């Protein structure tokens, strides 16, 4: 479908990825978050079916990256967490009478334009709600809504099933789509180790950074079962 805007909420990158603090330094976490965001923007910007990209952020580095990819930058809701940022973008798109919204986080480095295109192609005629769960089947890694504000969204580690209920409460049967690249988010140390162990490896900036910085070797050599 066409007329769908991608929405990528980005927290301030200083102090990013606190849940990785047991295995990465603050500088490493900030660098990884920035590089993963670039992987996401690169994949999203290559999808011709999207009408545009909105990045919700007040972070100067994220703003600069977003500008390089031609994204529209908004600051409303940027300090209100993932839910507040996406809700602000949904309200804006609804006011502008846009066809739909695709909400996606900035920490899914195996994202591909092909998976986005396939998910958009599967999305039904409005009113419609499509969701791609996280790899743990608890989080919500991509949501497509048409109209943009058709379903109230509330993100978190256990948001997948509540989002299904929220869609059904609006009389919409949610479409669940499985996409391995979209499902692989990096929130916890165990996610990072799983990302490094995935085979075959997908060449991304995030993977190159982890390997070239020595982080990958350090974590794999430690042979910990991170949680």
N, C-alpha and C positions, 0 to 999 in steps of 0.2 A: 504494500500500500504506500501511498505518497502522503505528504502533508503531516508527517509525524516529526516532532522535534525531539532530539536527544537531550536529556538533562543529566549533567554530571555534577553532583555536589562534592566540593572539596573543602575539607577542614584546613585550618592553618597548619602548614607543613612543619613549622617549628614545634617539636613535641609530638610529631605524628607517630602513629603505630606504637602506642605505649605498651600494648600487650606483647610486643616483641622485645621488651626491654631485658628479658632474661638471656637473650642470645645476641642482641645487636646494640651497639652504642647509639646515643642520640644522633650523632652525625650519620651513622649508617642507616638508621631508621628514616631520617629526613631524606637522604639520598634515594633510598629504595622507594619511598612514597612518591617522590618527584618522578622517578623513572617509570614506575608503574603507571602513573597518570599519563605520561607521554605515550606509553604503549596503548593505553585505552583511547586517547584522543586520535592517535594515528589510525587505529582500526575504525573508529566511528566516522572520522572524516572521509574515509574511502567508500562509505556506503551511499550510493547515489539515490537510494529511495528515501533518504532522510531530507526533510525540508531545511534543517539547520541544527546547530548545536548551541545549547546554553550551558555555561559553566557557572555554578553558584558558589562564589568564593569571595573572601576579602584578602586572601594571601597574595602577596605581590609576585612570587615566583609562579604560582598557578595562573594568575592573571596574564603574566607574560607568555606562558606556554599556550594558554587558551587563545590569545591573540594571534600567535603564530599559526594556529589551525583555523583561523577565521571564525572562532566561536564568539557568540554573544555573551557578555559577562554581566551577571546581575549580583547584587550584594544582599538584597532582601532575604532574610532567613538564613544567611550564611553562617551565623553563629548560633543557630537553633538546632544543630545536629542534622543528621541525614534526613530525618522526617520533616523538620521545619524547612530545610532547604528545598526539598522536592515539592513540598506543599506550596511554597512561595512561587516556584516556577509553574506549577500546575494552575495556580490562580491567574498568573500572568498570561499563560497560553489560553486559558478559558476566556479571559477578558478580550483577548485578541481574536477570538473565534477560530483558533487553530484546530486542526482535525484531531490530533492526538499527541501523546507524550510517551517517550521511552525513557524510563529512569534507569540509570546504570551507575555503579560506583566506580571510583578511580583506582581500585586495587585488585583488578582481575587481569593480570598481565598476559594470560594466554588467550585473551579475547581476539577474535578474528572478524573481519568484515563479512566473511562468508556466513558465520553463525548469526550475526546480526541480521543479514539479509534473509536468511532462512526463517528466522523468528518473525520478522515483519511480514514475510509472505504467508505465514501460518495464521497470523492475527485475523480475527473475524471482522465482519461488518459491524459498525457501531450500532448500539452500545456494546463494547467488547473489552475484555480484560485477559491479557496473556502474561504468564509468569514463568520465569526460569529460576528454579531453586538453586541455592548454594550446594556445594558438594556434600554437605552434611544433611541436606534435605530439611534444614530448619530455617535458614536465612533466605532472603529474596534477592537474587543477584541481578535480575532484569525484570522490569514490569513495563508492559505496553498498555496504555489506557486510551480509549477513544469514546467520548471526548476526554480531554486531559484530566478533568476532575471528576470523572464518572464514579470512581470508587475512592473512599477515604483511605489513605495509606499511613501505616505506622511501622517503620522499620526497626529492626533489632535482631538479635541472634535467634529468636524464635518467632519470626514474622511470617514464615511461609504459610502455615495453616490458618493463622488469623486473617491473612490476606485472601485466602480462598473463601473463608466465611464472609468477609466484608463484601466480596464480589457477589456472592450468592444472596446476601442480604439486600443487594440492589437489584436482584432479579437477573443476574448475569451468571451463566455457567462459565467458570474460569477455564482457560485453555492452559494446560501445563506442557511446557516444551523442555526437553532435556538437551543441553548443549555443554559438552565437557569443558570447553574453554571458558565459557561464561560462568560455569559452576565453580571454577577454581579461584577462590578469593584467598587473600593472604591476611589473616587476622591474628592467628596464634602461631607460636613456634612450630607446632605440629603441621600447620598448613605450609609453612616455609619449607620444612623438610620434605613433605609430600611433593611440593612443587619441584624441588631439586631432583627427586627420585623418579619423576614421571618419565615414561618412555613411550614413544620416541620423544626426544627433546624438541620443543618448538622454539625456534630462534626468536627471542624477544630481547629488548633492551634490558629488561629486568634480569633475565637469565645471564646475559653477558656481563652485567654489572656484578652479580653475585659471584660469578666465576673469576672475573678479572681482578676483583678486589680481594680475593682469597677467602671471602665469607663462605662460599659453597664448600670449599675444601675443609675449612675449619669445622663447619657444622657436621659434615658427613663423617669426618675423621673422629669427631667426638662420639659418634654412634649412639646418641641419646634418643630415647623414645620421648620426644618433647610432647607436652600436653598444652 
